[in-house]
Amino acid sequence: MALLKSKKNKTITGKGLNKLNTKSVNIKPKTTKKIINRYHFLIKCRAYIFQLLNLNFTKTDDEEINKSVRAYLKENMKNVHIELDSEDELLNLRKKYQKNKRLSSKDLDNLNCLLNFITKEIVDNGGLQKYQIASIMGQNSDRGGDSSKKLMKWILELNDSGKNFKDMITLEIGCLRIDNVISQHKYKKFIKSIERIDLNSNHPDIKKEDFLLKTLPESNEDKFDLISCSLVVNFVPDENKRGEMMIRLKKFCKNQGLVFLVLPLPCVTNSRFTDDELLVSKIMEQGLNFKLLKKHKSNKIAYYLFQNNNMVFNENFLKKNHGSKRIINNKPGMNNFCITFG
Ligand SMILES: C[S@@+](CC[C@H](N)C(=O)[O-])C[C@H]1O[C@@H](n2cnc3c(N)ncnc32)[C@H](O)[C@@H]1O
């Protein structure tokens, strides 16, 4: 794993993230935001270039991807001395290079060069691990804290109103730390156990596992009563993989189980392709047969709690109606967040 270097070429912390006391690491909120946004931008561009070049790397792990890209470039990057304004190329990637269009050899050279540029920047800047540190710092300051606080508040409310959400076998996807509110001893009677997974593990209790590659449950016993998927779907750089993730949430959730879904607010309030209605009514309710139990929007974050109505879901509906991107809003400054089922 690449070292986590600050500008002065020192590690941000000498310790591994598992021992990380984020209070002692001081990245300003503005900087955490920059690191997070830049990483998202780079992996989104990378995913698009993979599609253009028809590269199908099975691994989604940061280090494995970097390794595979390097091996690919070693074989295929013929022209290493191209004059290219990489930043401008990346900003205009979708305009300049369209999917399913034949690429000229110049296009190929350019795309390989961009892939090299992206990989180098990701590695030089500390990759997923630095992103995760920035996310933890963001959790502390920028985003109103640990999202499981909201989840546990809702679980208590639901139990107070006569529902019975106790002893839940839980899956936490995209887990950065093991001391979040959901893990507190006082909630033991609600949360029986937690399986924590992430693409990059920073603690022995967090399994390094890609949810998109997790073996599908064979029986109900292998499924979960509660799945937390907080700020993970938006991390996935490919819109079809996001759809795959949503379907997997369904497949891993027990009948009547819960899914806690958290997204950055602009994904549902400022996207050309997604809004609250589309996510909740069309995808989650009509498509996946979940029922919305709770919803909250803060300044920056949208939180949802869904219950699995029954095990059947309508994949055909999702494919037919949300198989590809469709513009539903179009104002200047909107983002392109999208979930598709192609
Ligand atoms: C922004 S962090 C969110 C962390 C935390 N859940 C929160 O709410 O603050 C996103 C995390 O999701 C992880 N992640 C993304 N895709 C994943 C996948 N397919 N399987 C497991 N973890 C994934 C990333 O490695 C990253 O650590």
The ligand as an ORCA input file, in Angstrom:
! r2SCAN-3c Opt
* xyz 0 1
  C     -17.020      7.130      1.450
  S     -16.502      5.622      2.150
  C     -17.897      5.423      3.204
  C     -17.556      4.839      4.499
  C     -18.655      4.739      5.539
  N     -19.599      3.701      5.199
  C     -19.363      6.051      5.762
  O     -20.588      6.104      5.675
  O     -18.688      7.042      6.050
  C     -16.844      4.421      0.918
  C     -16.206      3.085      1.242
  O     -16.886      2.087      0.494
  C     -15.941      1.124      0.118
  N     -16.483      0.380     -1.033
  C     -16.761      0.869     -2.260
  N     -17.204     -0.091     -3.078
  C     -17.226     -1.228     -2.351
  C     -17.556     -2.571     -2.647
  N     -17.939     -2.922     -3.872
  N     -17.460     -3.488     -1.668
  C     -17.025     -3.144     -0.434
  N     -16.687     -1.880     -0.091
  C     -16.775     -0.930     -1.033
  C     -14.704      1.952     -0.210
  O     -13.536      1.174     -0.177
  C     -14.750      3.015      0.867
  O     -13.983      2.659      1.989
*
